[in-house]
């Protein structure tokens, strides 16, 4: 069963032209379009299915600085302010609030890593607090356990994945931007090697700038353009349970299981890092580049099944621009959740927080997390194709930094001063061996 997701209406008419066309209506795409529209740029957003229906509504909802990669931390800090500012600017409800994130552990090595990260974070102006055993037990009182220690990051928070992307899309339309659901982008038109239009299933939108925020579909879309973008998707499973009478932590991480309270009182439950790796042609193609990352996570990454093949988002075949594409055959990636993981997640959650035993399971779902070899997204103009800005490979971290990423994309598209240094995200960092024109179609 898919997670709850707010619905918005589609703009009635596809424009003949726009300053910028954004491909993909997930959290990255909608925020990019929103910040473009705020600058008076005419923008059209095209989405093959529904706004926010894939990984943007299937994640934890955490908006965190804690334990971020050093390259992502500046964007994470900026994003927290932007989440707050968005509600003030628009009146739209994303469910964001700075509830603070609580991490508890009985593993000395884990606590040492958190402590080291905290020392680094201080140099970036981020305040997090290490908890001793007494403080950890107090903050984790609901668990009824003793803990060796933990971390509390008070300025971090959560937003509601079922509300966020639709809320941003609604704000975009208020600013004059257009949103087109069930409208797949099939490809890019070029003139003199530069972007000149986006071909959709219902017509061409003339433009000089296109933003590819295609999530798990981004690598396959790049392949149609002769661009090799190393990307692999893993399938993560989550469940939610009904509200309980006791007030549990709003957002709690442990190595065994983590919980997140939604605005309606439900709790989302997940095991951090646990996922299935579904074999697909694209996965096999890029596997050598992902071996180092996957080797570090071998305890939590499990062999998958056929869900990746059914999705069609990791095929190597090229499609035609005048015929239905795989994106039109599968409008929304809605893979089956891994039932053993769902059962184990629920068992661990009830063991950690016995009050959850009174709750009913309301939803169970899975989503495809698009990853890059170094776990950091590719954001920037594609080398050799002026006018095409890539924003993909967010590696399970994209929801929380969605506002900052969207702002950076808008900066790059308009030539404004970047909100953060764009160099760490540049697509060209994957190297000539990983990025460039492909000859083996």
C-alpha positions, -999 to 999 in steps of 0.1 A, spaced: 0 0 0 14 34 -10 20 60 17 -5 89 20 0 117 -5 -18 150 -10 -31 156 -45 -29 188 -65 -46 198 -98 -27 199 -130 -24 231 -150 -48 230 -179 -25 239 -209 10 229 -218 29 260 -227 45 263 -261 76 278 -245 92 285 -210 124 300 -197 131 268 -179 115 233 -180 119 211 -149 117 174 -156 105 155 -125 80 165 -98 98 152 -67 110 174 -39 140 185 -58 121 194 -89 93 213 -72 117 234 -51 139 242 -81 108 253 -100 95 273 -70 127 293 -66 129 300 -103 93 313 -103 101 335 -73 126 353 -96 101 360 -123 114 331 -145 87 314 -166 88 277 -156 70 246 -165 73 214 -145 65 181 -161 59 149 -142 51 115 -157 29 105 -127 18 125 -97 37 152 -78 58 136 -50 45 101 -57 79 83 -58 107 85 -32 97 121 -22 67 106 -3 84 73 7 112 85 29 116 92 67 109 129 64 140 139 83 155 173 77 189 170 94 223 184 97 234 156 121 259 131 106 258 148 72 286 143 47 309 174 50 300 182 14 263 182 21 264 200 55 263 236 42 233 228 21 216 210 50 220 240 72 206 264 45 177 240 39 165 241 75 161 279 72 145 276 38 120 250 51 108 275 77 109 304 54 88 286 28 58 283 51 60 320 60 63 330 23 35 309 10 12 298 38 15 263 24 19 234 50 48 210 45 45 197 80 80 210 88 90 216 124 122 216 143 114 189 168 150 179 173 165 145 164 175 120 190 202 93 185 208 66 211 234 39 212 252 12 232 280 9 207 312 27 218 325 29 182 293 45 170 293 70 199 329 78 190 320 85 154 292 108 165 315 126 188 341 132 161 313 144 137 302 168 164 337 183 167 337 188 130 302 203 130 313 230 155 337 243 129 307 247 106 286 265 132 263 235 139 254 227 175 247 191 185 250 177 220 266 145 230 246 127 257 261 107 286 244 76 298 222 95 323 211 121 297 205 94 271 184 74 295 164 105 303 157 115 268 151 79 258 128 73 288 101 58 266 124 29 257 128 19 293 164 10 286 198 20 297 220 36 270 257 43 270 251 76 253 236 94 223 233 127 205 206 153 204 204 178 176 178 204 186 178 225 154 171 196 132 135 185 124 111 167 101 86 175 74 57 154 61 66 135 29 30 132 20 24 170 21 57 186 12 61 182 -26 24 189 -33 26 220 -11 56 234 -30 39 227 -63 8 245 -52 30 275 -42 47 274 -76 14 276 -94 4 306 -73 35 323 -87 25 317 -122 44 285 -129 27 255 -145 26 219 -133 18 191 -157 11 157 -142 8 125 -162 30 142 -188 62 124 -193 93 141 -208 106 118 -235 137 136 -245 156 169 -252 158 188 -285 191 205 -294 202 233 -317 239 238 -322 245 214 -294 225 235 -269 191 226 -253 163 241 -274 133 222 -262 118 194 -241 98 167 -259 69 155 -238 42 129 -246 17 157 -254 40 182 -272 72 201 -273 80 230 -249 106 253 -264 133 263 -238 169 271 -235 173 255 -201 161 221 -188 165 207 -153 166 169 -151 154 160 -116 143 125 -125 152 106 -94 156 69 -101 149 75 -138 177 100 -143 204 77 -155 181 60 -181 171 95 -193 207 106 -196 214 74 -216 189 86 -242 211 117 -247 243 97 -250 254 106 -215 267 81 -190 256 89 -154 266 62 -129 235 56 -107 222 26 -88 189 22 -70 182 2 -39 147 -7 -26 139 3 9 108 -7 29 90 13 55 57 10 74 36 33 95 14 26 125 -16 43 140 -13 69 169 -7 57 204 -18 74 237 18 78 250 39 106 235 69 90 221 100 108 207 92 127 175 123 114 158 145 87 172 174 68 156 189 36 169 210 10 150 181 -15 154 152 7 143 142 43 139 108 61 143 94 93 131 62 109 142 39 124 115 17 154 121 -14 132 123 1 112 151 11 81 131 46 68 134 68 58 104 91 29 112 123 19 94 157 1 97 184 25 87 204 13 57 185 -20 52 175 -25 16 172 -49 -12 194 -47 -43 174 -57 -73 195 -68 -103 189 -48 -134 208 -42 -166 218 -8 -154 229 -21 -120 252 -47 -137 266 -20 -160 276 3 -131 283 -24 -105 321 -20 -106 318 17 -95 295 8 -66 314 -21 -52 333 0 -27 301 16 -13 281 -17 -13 310 -35 3 309 -12 33 272 -19 37 271 -57 30 255 -64 64 224 -43 55 221 -47 18 203 -79 8 199 -96 -26 167 -84 -42 142 -98 -68 124 -87 -99 110 -54 -87 137 -34 -104 130 -51 -137 93 -46 -134 98 -9 -128 117 -4 -161 136 26 -147 170 8 -151 167 -6 -186 195 1 -211 173 2 -242 169 35 -260 133 47 -266 117 67 -294 104 102 -289 73 95 -310 61 64 -290 53 56 -254 83 52 -232 89 31 -201 80 61 -180 45 61 -196 41 24 -190 50 28 -153 38 62 -143 47 57 -106 74 34 -93 55 15 -66 76 -15 -58 64 -42 -34 78 -38 1 100 -65 14 77 -84 39 105 -100 60 119 -65 65 85 -51 73 79 -78 99 114 -74 114 110 -36 115 78 -39 134 92 -64 158 122 -43 166 100 -12 170 77 -28 195 106 -43 214 122 -8 216 90 10 224 64 -14 238 36 12 235 37 6 197 24 -29 203 -10 -12 208 -9 4 174 -22 -10 141 -1 -11 110 -17 14 86 6 13 56 36 -6 43 55 5 12 88 5 -6 107 31 -27 138 32 -49 166 53 -35 188 66 -64 225 66 -54 258 78 -68 291 60 -63 302 85 -36 267 90 -20 265 127 -29 242 141 -56 252 153 -90 240 189 -94 252 211 -122 253 217 -159 260 185 -179 295 187 -195 292 191 -233 254 199 -233 248 236 -224 214 243 -210 209 209 -193 212 209 -155 213 176 -138 200 172 -102 200 135 -93 216 108 -73 206 122 -39 213 88 -23 185 88 3 195 123 16 175 144 -8 142 151 10 158 171 39 181 192 16 154 197 -11 150 234 -5 187 241 -6 192 219 -37 163 236 -54 177 271 -46 211 261 -59 196 248 -91 177 281 -96 210 300 -89 228 280 -116 200 284 -141 199 322 -136 235 329 -131 229 342 -95 254 339 -66 251 302 -55 236 297 -21 263 271 -14 295 262 -31 284 241 -62 319 226 -68 314 195 -45 282 186 -65 296 191 -100 287 161 -122 321 161 -138 336 148 -106 327 113 -117 356 115 -141 360 108 -177 357 71 -172 323 76 -156 309 106 -174 309 113 -211 294 104 -244 285 67 -247 293 48 -278 280 13 -269 243 15 -276 
